[in-house]
Amino acid sequence: MEAVLKLRTETAMFLHGASKQTAELRAQAFEGAARYWLRAVLGQAAGGPAALKALEGRVFGSCDAKGLAFHVPTLGATATESLPLLPHHKGNGNDDNPSYSACIPAGAALELIIRPTRRFDAEAMLRAGYCAAWLALHLGGVGQRSRRGAGGCRLLSVSGIGLDRLPVPIMAESLADLHARLSAGVCLARETLHRAAGLVTPTAAPRGLPGFPQLRPGDSIVLTAVGAKDEQQARADVMRKLRPHKNAVFGLPYMKPANGESQIRGASARHASPLWIRLLTLADGTFVSVNTVLRSSTPSGGPGAPLKWSKMDACLTSSGESRFAV
């Protein structure tokens, strides 16, 4: 029993190994992304960090138990290109440069295989792992700048597992069509993961923000038409839009210590941005920005004051957006 996912890269995937001259395709990158989104969706409902850790171990494996195995048949170095990691920078010879880096370019065909390593509860485990991978593929990415549109893969097809009551691959004709399909898929993935965990899906998010980034019931995902049909231009557009908003709420920029200080302290500390931007194409090749904010009570990965979510909301507000609750 296994699930075989046919994928195609939609945006450049910056995956590096020991050498930055070659991009390396690794199954662990996809497994790590699936683990992240399982945590983000189950979150507080799992019954605390210890219970969430135990559940993640049952699905993906841990030091104590076997779980799902992720495989990418074409492992190691692949055909690569050198493309701008920061396409919104001018590249004028100063510090403001596009930072060319080795990547797997858009349009590459990939195959991801998810396979249970034990017979016990294999089907339920496989369905849960597929849903976590589905969320990772549609809301996030893998590799450098995956929170800013890079490293996106389109799910073309899945075989080896019944898709009854499971989210399916999406090919949308319009922003409204994508809105409907993505909303239904996210809700179905959440329900499946909650069933696998033996939980009842809550109808509303609990009061107060969680201690670590989570996508809670009632939170919203914002879709915005980018307009570009070139992946490099689409990445440049969304990153350029963030430049006027550079502050700790986005995990940007690379801060410098205050005068007289040897290190960055307090609210100026850099942390992982809670904003995920996934660039997904419509049927005509036009890119749409899928913006997902995983809110928490404290910054992820660093000290400091609570984030000012109003700044995040102001950045996401634009004309022609489509917002749906999950």
N, C-alpha and C positions, 0 to 999 in steps of 0.2 A: 504494500500500500504506500502510495506516494502521490504528491501533487507536483505537476510539471507546469511551470509558469513560463510562457513565452513573453519576452520583454523586448522593447526597443528604446534606446536612450533618446530622450527628448531634449535634454540640455547636457552640455559637456560635464563629464564625470571625472573630477580631479581626485584620483586615488593614487597615492604614492607609497612605494615601499622604501627600501634602503636608498634608492637612487631617485631623485626628482626628475631625471631625464626620461623615465618610462613610467607609464601608469600601470598599476598592477590590479587585476580583477580578483577579488577575494570574496568567498562566501560569507566570511565573518562580518563584512561590512553590511550585508543584507540582514544577517541574523541580529546584529547589534541594533539596526534600525527597527526591526520588528519587536525586539525586547523593549525599546524605548517607548513605542506607541502602545504596547500592551500595558506598561506602567501608567502611561498618560491617561488611558481610557478607564482602567479599573480603579486606579488611585485609592481614594479613601474608602470606596465601597468594598475593597478587599478585606477590610478589618484591621488596618494598620500596616506599618512597614514590614513587620515580620511575616504576616500572612501573605502580603503581596510578594515578598521574596520567595516564600515557599511555593506559591502558585507559579511564579515565573520559572522556578526550578523544575517543576513538574512538566511544564510545557517545553521549555528550551533546554533543560538539563542544568545540572549544577555539580558541585564536587561530590554531592551525596547521591545523585540519581541521574540516570540517562534520560534524555528527552529527544526533541526533534533534531535532526541533522540537516543542515543546509549545504547544498552543493551547487557550484557553478562549473559545468563541464569544462569550459575553457578557462582553466586556472592560470595564474601567473601573468607574465607580460603579454599584452595584446597590441594590436595596431593602434598607435597613438598619434596625436597631433599636439602641437604647442599652441595653446589659445590663451587669451587674457583671462586671468582669474578675477581681475577687477576691470571689467570692460567699460565701466563708467568713468575711469580715469583717463586723462588726456594723453599721457605718454609723451610729455614735452621735454623729457631729459632730466627733469628735476625729481623730487620725491613723489610727485603725483604721476605715477606710471601704471600701466595696465597689468604689470606683473605676469608675464607670459609663463605658462606652466604646462607640463605634460598632462594629457587627459585622454580619456576615451571619448571621442566626439559624438555629437548627436547623430542618430541614424544607425547606430551599431545594434546588431541583433544579439540578444543574450538569452540564456536559458537558466532558470533558477529551479532547482529541485528541492522539495521539502519532504523529508522521509522520517517517520517514527523509528526509533531505535529499539523499542520494546513493544511487545504485543498488547500489554495491559492498557486498556482504554486508548488504543492507538487512533481510532477514528475520531474521537472527541478531541484528542490532542492535536491531530492533524488539522481539523477544522479550526481550532483556536489559533494555531500557528499561521494558517492561511489568512485568517481575518486580521491578525496583527501585521502580517506582511502586506495585505491589501491596504491597510491604513497608512503604512509607511510609504507605499508606492504612490498613493493619491494625495497625501498631505505633507510628505517630507521628501527626503532624498538621501543619498550617501556621498561621502567624501567631503572635501573642503567646500565651503560656502554653500552647503546643502540647505542651510536656513535662508539663503538668499537666492534660491532658484536654480542653483547648479545641482548636478547629480540626480536629475529626475528621470525616471523610467516609466514608459507607458506599458500597462499590462494589456497584451494583445489577446491572450487566450489562456485557459487553464484546463488541464486534463488530469485524469486519475482520481478525481474527487467530485462527488456530486455537488452541484451548485444550488440545490434546493435549500432555501432559507440561508443562503450565503451570498455576500455581495459579489457582483459579476464585473467583468471588465467594462469600462465606460468609453464610449465614443459619442460625444455630444455634438449636436448641430449648432447650438446657440448657447448664450449665457444662461438663458432660462432653462434650457434642456439640461445643461450641466448642473445647474442649481438643483433640479429635481432628482437627477440620477445620483449625484454626489451625496445629497442629503439622505436619500433612502439607503445608500450603501454604508454610510457612516453609522446610521442608526442600527442597521442590521448587523454590522460588525460588532458594535457594542453589545447588542442583545446576545449574540453568539458567544462572546467572551464572558459575559456575565453568567450564561447558562453553564459554560465549561467550568466556571469557578464556583458553581452552586449558589449564585447570588441572584437576588431579585433586582432588576434594573430600576433604580430610583426614578421617580417622575420629575423631580426637580433637584437642582443642586443644593447641597446643604449650605446653611448660612456661614459666612466667613470664608476667606480664601484658604486653600490647603497649604501645607508647609513646603510642598515641592510642586513643580509645574504639572498641571493636569488639565485635560479636556473634559469638563464636567457637563452633565445634563443641563441644558438651558443655555450653555455658552453658544456663541455664534461664530460662524466662519464667513469671511467676507470674500466674495468673488469680484474681481475687477478686470475688465477687458484691457489688455495692454496694447493691442493693435498691431504689434510687430509680428512678422512671420519668420524672422531670423532669430535663432536662439541667442546669439551673442547680443543682438540689439535688444531683445526682450530682457535679458539679464541686466544690461546696462540701464534700461529704463526704470526697472524696479529699484535698483541700487541707487540710482541718481535721485529718485524720489525720497529716499531715506536721508540723504546728505544734509538737508536743512534741519533734520530732527536729531542730529548726533547728540546723544546723551546716554546716561546709564540705563535707561529703560530698554534700549536696543542692544545693550552689550557693546556699544561702540563709543568712541573709537579706541585705538590703543592709547591709553592715557599715559601721561607723564607724572612723576611724583611732584608734589607741590614744592615750592622753593624751600630749601633747607631740609627736605625730607629725603630719606634714602629709599623709600618705597611708597607705593600707592596705598593710601589708607581710606577707610570709611566708605562713604557713598560714591567716591570716585573709582573704587575698585572695579576692574573689568569682570564681567560675568557673562554666562551664556545667555543670549537673547531669548526671550520667551516667544518671539515672533518667528513663525515658520512661513516662508514664501515658497510655494510650489508652482512652477510654471508648467501649465498643462495646455496642450493644443486642442482646439476644436477640430471638427472634421475638415474644415477648409484650411487648416494649418495656422490659424490665428492663435496667438498665445493669450491665455487667461491667467491672471495671478490669483492663486488660491491662498488666502491669508488666514492662518490659524494662530491664535494667541493662547498659550498655556499659562494661565494666571496662577500666581502663588503669593503667599504673604510676605516672602522675603526673596531677595535676589538669589538666583541659582549660582552656586559656586563662589560666593564671596560675601563679605560683610557689608553693612550699609543700611541706610534707611529704606523703608518700604517703597516700592516703585510707584511712580505717579502714573497710574493707568490712563489718566486723562490725556497724557501726551501720546500714548499708543493709540487711543481712540481717535485723536485728532489726525494722526498720520494716516489712519486707515479710511477716514472719511473722504470720499471723492464722488464725483458725478458718475452716474452709470453703474454704480456698484450694486451687487445683489448679496443680501445677507440672509443666512438661514441658521436657525437654532438646531443643535444636535442633542 
